[in-house]
């Protein structure tokens, strides 16, 4: 009798998980439109749930009006250290600061006057304010202290607010994941209670459906960070641009008159995890005298010297990530009265991975 009830409960738990996934854990899309197309003002479009993967078509430009940090957050539904580092590099490229490499794992940031017409998004303005705090120069050593522990969380929060305001998510993706995690945890607690009490009465098997449902909810909790139909359309565009940066060769690059596409697209390459490839490609072009990238926003080793071209920027982004992690650790240590013992430059990955990180 108990086994039959447990079996029926298990079937109900699995069926419930499937129904929840179909209804709440899939991105919205514009039905009947080519992936990447957003309806124009006044145009009607039917919104439904995404079914399967969508085809990716190469895009030669990033999604219009979308910053690298916003795209990175959209791609994996997480605002992480890669996205914040890419935002800092993007601000440098646009003229809001200059980056000087002072060592393999150290750097200095200089506040600069941007070109006419350049405007800051709210989270970018906040990020610059948190970094410089009214000063014109900041070293990586300064940025790794407790005084700057809010740089990272503030930047992440700003990116989440930005993607919600853009209409790519209905709410903060991290909060959307909280519900199923909490409910799943409660189900596991219930399973434990049923198992303990049931052991005395012979119906401990009834704990299995609770455990399966709880584990299932927690396992697919990240899927609740679902994108809106507009978010899915921009995701398709972003994946198309990623494909371009990932596969472009010297003879297939689309150069833009008056634009340095190396620097302009480098922050996007960082969030896509292909910046080393992008940098190496332009190092080859520079060595052959075909194209000279404008890296006036960066001071350091000659970026046109082969491997130095990729390694210098890889070290830079890794250092940025590690420095701000160190500041956060220092702040946490001070709040508990201890010493973090964190050196500040142990971060790995650099250019190698977009979408990861745990600031």
N, C-alpha and C positions, 0 to 999 in steps of 0.2 A: 504493500500500500504506500509506504513512504517512498520507495523507489519510483513508483509510478507518478507520484506527486512531484518528486524532484525532477523526473524526466519532462513532465508537462511544464514545470516551471522553467526548465532550461530552454525548452523550445520557445516559450513566451519571451524569455530574456533575449535570445538571439533575434527573434522576430522584432522585438522592440528596438534593438540596436540597429537593425537594418532600416526600420522605418525612420528612426531618428536621423540616421546618416542621410537618407534620401531627402528628408524634409529640411534639416537644419545644417548639414555639414557639406553642402555643395555650393559652389559659387553661382551667383546669378549671371545670366547672359542675355544678350539681345537675340531672341529667336528669329531666324530667317535672315539675319544679316551676316555678312562676311566677318569673321573674327577680326577685331581691330577697328571696325567701323562704329562710330558713335553717331546716333541720330542727331540731325541738326535741330535748331530751335523750331518748335512747332511741329516737328515730325513725330508721328506716333510709332512706337515700337513695342512689341510684346516681350515681356520679360519672363524667363523661365529658368529652370535649373540646368546647369551644365551636365552634359552626358558624354563622358569620355574625353579624350584629349582633342584639342583643336589643332588644325594644321598651322604651321608657322611659316610665314612668308618673309623674306628678307626685307628689312627696312634700313635705308641708308642714313636716317636721321633719328635721333631720340624722339620720344613722344613730345609733341609740342607743349611748351610751357611747363614741363616736368623736370625737376632738378634731379641730380644723381642720387641724393639721399632719399628723395621721395620714391624714385624708381626702385632703389634697393629695398625700401620698406614694403613696397607693393609686391615685389618679386617673392619674398619669403614671409611676408606678413609680420616681419620683425624689424624694428629699428635697432641695429647693432653697431658694434665698434667700426665695422667696415663702412657702414653708411655715414657715420659721423666723420671718419677720416676722409672719406671721399668728399664730404661737404666742405671740409677745411681746404682741401686741394682745389675744389671748384671755386671757392672764394678767392684763393690766390690767383687762379687763372683769370678770374674776372676783375682782378685789380684791387681787391679789398685788403690784401696782405701779401707779404713776400716771405718765402720760406728759405732759410739758409741751413744747409747741412753742415754741422760743426764737428761731426764725427760719425762713426758707423751707426751709433745709436743715440746721438744727441742732435738737437736742432734749435734754431732760434726763429721766432716769428716776429715780423715787423708790420705794424699797422701802416697802410698806405692809402693814398687818395685814389679812389676808383675812377675809371673812365666815365665821361659824361653819358648819362642814360642808363647806367647800371643801378638797379634797385635791389634792395634786400627784402627777403621774405621775413616775416616776424621771427621765426626760429633762427634764421641766419643772423639777424640783428642781435638777438639774445646771445647766440653763441659767441659772436665777436665781443660783446660786452663782458661776458663771463671770462673770456680769455685775457683780454687786455685790461679790463677794469680801469679805464682812463689812462693807461700807460701806452707808450708807443712800441715797446719791445718786451717780449716774453721769451725766456729760455725754457728748454725742456726740463731743466732742474727745478725751476720755479713752478712749472705746471704740474709737477709730480707731488706737490705738497698738499696738505690738508686744505689750504685756502682755496684750492681749485677743485675740490671734490664734487661740486655741483655741476661742473661743466658737462660731464657725460649724461647724467640723468636728465638735466634740463634739455639737452639737445635731443635725446631720445623722445622725451615727452613732446617737444616741439614738432618732431617728425610725425609722431602719431596724430597730433592735432591737425597737421597739414594734410595728411592723406584722408582724414575724415572730412575736412573742409572741401577737399577736391571732389568728394563724393565717391571715392573708391571703396570706402567702408562705411557702414552705418554707424559704427562706434569704434572705440579703441579696440583693436584686435586682441590685445592681451586680456582685456576684461571679458570679451566674448568667450575666452577659453576657461575663465574662472568657474563658471556655472557647472559645466560637466565635470571638472576636476573635483569640485566640492561634493557634488551629488555622487560621483563615483567613489569618493572616499567614504561617504556615509554608507553607501551600499556595502563596501568592504567591512566597515565596522559592524553593520547589521549581520553580515555573513559570519563574522567572528563570534558575535553574540549567539546566533542561532546554532553554530557549531558547538559552542561550549555547553549551552543549555540542552541542545538536542542530544548530546552525548549521554545524558542521564535518562532520556526518554525514548531513545532509539530513532529519532528523526533528524539526526545530524546531517543527512544527505540534502536536506532542504536548504542548507547553506550554499550549495553549489550554484543555483540560479542567481542568488544575490552576488556571489563572488564574480561570476562570469559577467553579469551586467555591469558591476562596478569597474572591473578591469577593462571591459570593452569601452565604457564611457571615457575612462581616463586615457586609454590608448588612442582614441580618435578625437581627443579634446582639441588638438591643434587644428583639426578640420573645421572647427566652429569659427575660426578666424576667416570667415567667408567674405569674398569680395562682392560688391554690387555689380550690376551689369556694366556700369561705366568703368569700374575697376577692372573687370575682366577684359573689356575692350582695350584699355590702356596696357594691360598685361600682355595681350597679344602683340601690341606694337612694340613693347619693351623686349619681348622675346625675339621679335624679328630684328631689332637693332642689335641685340646680343649676338644673334647668329651672324650678322654682318661683321661685328668686331672679332668674333671667334674664327671666322673663315676668310676674311679679306686678305688678299695678297698684294704685292707691290703693284701689279698691273691691273688690279680691280678696285683700287681705292678711288673714292669719289671726292676729289678735291673741290673746295669751295673758294671762289675768288675772294681775296681779302680776309680769309679765315684760316687760322692755324688749327686744322682738324686734330692734330696730335694732342695739343693741350686742351682743346675744347671737349674732346671725347674721352680724354684720359680718366676723369672722375667716374664716368659711366663704366669704363673698362675695369676700374677698381671694384665697383659693386658687382660686376658680372664675373669677377675672378679671372679676367684675361688681360690685366694691365701689363704683365710681364711680356706677353706675346705682342701686345700693341706697342710697347716701348722698344722691343727688339726689332720689330718691323721698321720702325722709323729710324732706328740706329743704322740699319742697313741702307735705308734711303739716304741718310746723311753721309754715310761712308762713301756712297757711290756718287755723291754730289747731285742727287735728284731732288732732294727736298731738305730744307733746313727748318726744323721746328723752332717756334718762338718760345723759349723757356725763360724769358726775362723775369718771370714770377719766382724763379728758383735760382738759388746761389749755391754752388757746390762743385763737385767733380764734373768734368766735361761729359754731359749726357750723351754726346754723339760718339763716344768712344766704345763702340761695341757693347760688351756685357755691362759696362758701367752704366749705360743708358737705362737698363732694367734694374740693376742691383741698387743704384742710388735711390730710386723712387720706392723700391720694395723696402729698403731699410727705413726710409722716411715714414711710410704708412705704418709699418710695424712699430716704430718708435712712438708715433702719435698714440696708437692704441695702448701701448704699454704704459706710457707716461700718465695718461688719464686714468687708467686702471690703478696705477700707483697712488694717484691723488685720492681716489675713492677709498683704497685700502688704508691710506694714512688717516683719512677722516674717520673711518670705522674704528681704527686702532685707538685714536685719540678719544673717541666717545666712550670706549671701554677701559681707558686708562692703561692700555698696553702698548706694545711696539710691534708694528707690522713686520719689520724685517724684510720688506719687499724692495728689491733693488730698483725696480721701475722699468726695466728693459728686457723682460723675459718673454714678451709676447712673440708668437710665431705666426706664420702664414703669410704676412705681408701682402703681396699682390696675389697670392695663390688662391684665395678663396673668398667669394662673395657670399653673403647670406649667413655666415656663421657668427661666432662671437658671443660673449656673455658679459657685457659691461654691467 
